Amino acid sequence: TTTTTTSTTSSTTTTTQPPPTTTTTTQPPPTTTTTTTTTTTTSDPPGDVMKAIVCGRGGGCAEGDWEEAPIDTLHEVRCCRDCSYGNCPNAWKQKCPDEDPDVYARSKVKRRCETATFLNAIDICASVNGRLCTPWEVEAGCAAGTGCGFDSQMVWACMYDGHECTDDSECCGTCVDGECEGEEEDLFV
């Protein structure tokens, strides 16, 4: 007889897990974003204010017959003056007796041909007891042929009804509450 003995050996393996760890993350405090919007309202810079320029002979200039230009640009200066009964100094020329016999014009001021900004042109004409011609006077030829070769150039003219102004001298009529007033038929001074 045979006897078989079986022996069983068992082995137990125990794995120990490390204790759980706690991780603490520190979050930065909430932030507040402030947006400031600033709106600035300014008046138009001088270059954006437009005034009349008219062909020195009344029409046929390369730049056109009648346009508007920024007041700080340079254009030729021709001046007009009202001389009742022809009582004007010799420097003033009567060029449109059929349109208005009292309107006289000149290009030379104190023996100089002038190119200027709009506001300087007003002062130049005032310096010889004149004014800027109206666009209609220039268009009618009242300033044509008065010298300086300005017949083919755009010359400054006063402004008319509804245009922005600060002083009567800018207008062909009057400056009322910041706007030129005067009807076209009244502006042929």
C-alpha positions as CSV (number, residue, x, y, z in Angstrom):
1,T,0.0,0.0,0.0
2,T,1.1,3.4,-0.8
3,T,0.3,6.4,1.1
4,T,0.6,9.8,-0.4
5,T,0.8,12.8,1.7
6,T,0.1,16.1,0.2
7,S,1.0,19.1,1.9
8,T,-0.2,22.5,1.0
9,T,1.7,25.5,1.9
10,S,0.1,28.7,1.6
11,S,1.6,31.9,1.7
12,T,-0.1,35.2,2.3
13,T,1.2,38.3,1.0
14,T,-0.1,41.5,2.6
15,T,0.5,44.7,0.7
16,T,0.2,47.8,2.8
17,Q,-1.0,50.9,1.1
18,P,0.4,54.2,2.3
19,P,-2.1,56.3,4.1
20,P,-4.1,58.6,1.8
21,T,-2.5,62.0,1.3
22,T,-4.4,65.3,1.3
23,T,-3.3,67.9,-1.2
24,T,-4.3,71.5,-0.5
25,T,-4.2,73.9,-3.4
26,T,-4.5,77.5,-2.5
27,Q,-6.5,79.5,-5.1
28,P,-5.8,83.2,-5.5
29,P,-8.5,85.4,-4.3
30,P,-11.1,86.4,-7.0
31,T,-10.1,89.4,-9.0
32,T,-12.3,92.3,-10.0
33,T,-11.7,94.0,-13.4
34,T,-12.9,97.6,-13.8
35,T,-13.2,99.0,-17.3
36,T,-13.4,102.8,-17.6
37,T,-14.6,104.3,-20.9
38,T,-13.8,107.9,-21.4
39,T,-15.6,109.8,-24.2
40,T,-14.1,113.1,-25.2
41,T,-16.1,115.4,-27.4
42,T,-14.0,118.0,-29.1
43,S,-14.9,120.6,-31.7
44,D,-13.6,120.2,-35.2
45,P,-10.0,121.1,-35.6
46,P,-9.5,124.2,-37.8
47,G,-8.6,122.1,-40.8
48,D,-12.0,120.7,-40.9
49,V,-13.9,124.0,-41.1
50,M,-14.6,124.7,-44.8
51,K,-14.9,128.1,-46.6
52,A,-15.6,129.2,-50.1
53,I,-13.0,129.5,-52.8
54,V,-13.9,130.7,-56.3
55,C,-12.1,130.8,-59.6
56,G,-10.4,134.2,-59.8
57,R,-11.8,135.0,-63.2
58,G,-15.2,133.8,-62.4
59,G,-15.0,130.4,-64.1
60,G,-12.7,128.0,-66.0
61,C,-10.1,127.3,-63.4
62,A,-8.4,123.8,-63.4
63,E,-9.6,123.3,-59.8
64,G,-13.2,124.2,-60.6
65,D,-15.4,127.3,-60.5
66,W,-16.6,127.3,-56.9
67,E,-15.5,124.9,-54.2
68,E,-14.9,124.8,-50.5
69,A,-11.5,124.4,-48.8
70,P,-10.3,124.0,-45.2
71,I,-9.6,127.4,-43.6
72,D,-6.0,126.5,-42.9
73,T,-5.0,125.9,-46.5
74,L,-3.4,128.6,-48.6
75,H,-5.3,130.3,-51.4
76,E,-4.9,133.5,-53.3
77,V,-6.5,136.7,-51.9
78,R,-8.6,139.2,-53.8
79,C,-10.4,141.9,-52.0
80,C,-13.6,143.8,-52.7
81,R,-14.9,147.1,-51.5
82,D,-18.0,149.1,-51.8
83,C,-17.3,152.5,-53.3
84,S,-20.4,154.6,-53.8
85,Y,-20.2,157.0,-56.7
86,G,-16.7,155.8,-57.7
87,N,-15.0,157.3,-54.7
88,C,-12.3,154.7,-54.3
89,P,-8.5,155.1,-54.2
90,N,-6.7,154.2,-57.5
91,A,-5.6,150.8,-56.3
92,W,-9.2,149.6,-56.5
93,K,-10.6,148.6,-59.9
94,Q,-14.2,148.7,-61.1
95,K,-14.6,145.4,-63.1
96,C,-18.3,144.8,-63.1
97,P,-20.2,148.1,-63.6
98,D,-23.1,146.3,-65.2
99,E,-23.6,144.0,-62.2
100,D,-22.9,146.5,-59.4
101,P,-21.2,149.8,-60.2
102,D,-20.3,150.2,-56.5
103,V,-18.1,147.1,-56.2
104,Y,-14.4,147.6,-56.7
105,A,-11.7,145.0,-56.3
106,R,-7.9,144.5,-56.1
107,S,-5.3,141.8,-55.9
108,K,-2.3,143.7,-54.7
109,V,-2.4,144.7,-51.1
110,K,0.3,147.1,-50.1
111,R,2.1,146.3,-53.3
112,R,2.2,142.6,-52.7
113,C,0.3,139.7,-54.1
114,E,-1.0,137.6,-51.2
115,T,-1.6,133.9,-50.6
116,A,-3.0,133.2,-47.2
117,T,-5.3,131.1,-45.0
118,F,-9.0,132.2,-44.8
119,L,-8.7,134.1,-41.5
120,N,-5.5,135.8,-42.7
121,A,-7.2,136.7,-46.0
122,I,-9.9,138.5,-44.0
123,D,-7.2,140.5,-42.2
124,I,-5.4,141.3,-45.4
125,C,-8.5,142.8,-47.0
126,A,-9.4,144.7,-43.8
127,S,-5.9,146.2,-43.7
128,V,-6.9,148.2,-46.9
129,N,-10.5,148.9,-45.8
130,G,-11.8,146.1,-47.9
131,R,-13.5,142.7,-47.4
132,L,-13.5,139.3,-49.0
133,C,-15.5,139.4,-52.2
134,T,-18.8,137.4,-52.2
135,P,-18.7,134.2,-54.4
136,W,-21.2,135.9,-56.7
137,E,-19.0,139.0,-57.2
138,V,-16.0,136.8,-58.1
139,E,-18.2,134.6,-60.3
140,A,-19.5,137.7,-62.1
141,G,-16.0,138.8,-62.9
142,C,-15.9,141.8,-60.4
143,A,-12.4,140.8,-59.3
144,A,-11.1,139.4,-62.6
145,G,-8.1,141.1,-64.2
146,T,-7.0,143.0,-61.1
147,G,-3.5,141.5,-61.2
148,C,-1.1,139.0,-59.6
149,G,-2.0,136.3,-62.2
150,F,-4.9,135.2,-59.9
151,D,-7.4,134.8,-62.7
152,S,-6.6,131.1,-63.0
153,Q,-6.3,130.5,-59.3
154,M,-8.9,129.8,-56.6
155,V,-9.4,132.9,-54.4
156,W,-11.0,133.1,-50.9
157,A,-14.6,134.4,-50.8
158,C,-16.8,135.2,-47.8
159,M,-19.4,132.6,-46.7
160,Y,-23.1,132.6,-47.3
161,D,-26.4,131.6,-45.7
162,G,-26.2,128.7,-43.2
163,H,-22.4,128.3,-43.0
164,E,-20.5,128.3,-39.7
165,C,-19.0,131.6,-38.5
166,T,-17.6,133.4,-35.5
167,D,-17.5,136.9,-36.9
168,D,-19.4,139.0,-39.5
169,S,-16.2,139.4,-41.5
170,E,-16.4,135.7,-42.5
171,C,-19.9,136.1,-43.9
172,C,-21.3,137.8,-47.0
173,G,-24.1,139.0,-44.7
174,T,-23.9,138.8,-40.9
175,C,-22.9,136.1,-38.4
176,V,-25.9,135.3,-36.1
177,D,-25.7,132.6,-33.5
178,G,-22.7,131.0,-35.2
179,E,-24.2,130.9,-38.7
180,C,-24.0,133.3,-41.7
181,E,-27.2,134.9,-42.7
182,G,-28.2,136.5,-45.9
183,E,-30.1,135.6,-49.0
184,E,-28.3,135.1,-52.3
185,E,-29.9,138.1,-53.9
186,D,-28.8,140.3,-51.0
187,L,-25.2,139.0,-51.1
188,F,-24.2,140.8,-54.3
189,V,-23.2,143.7,-52.2
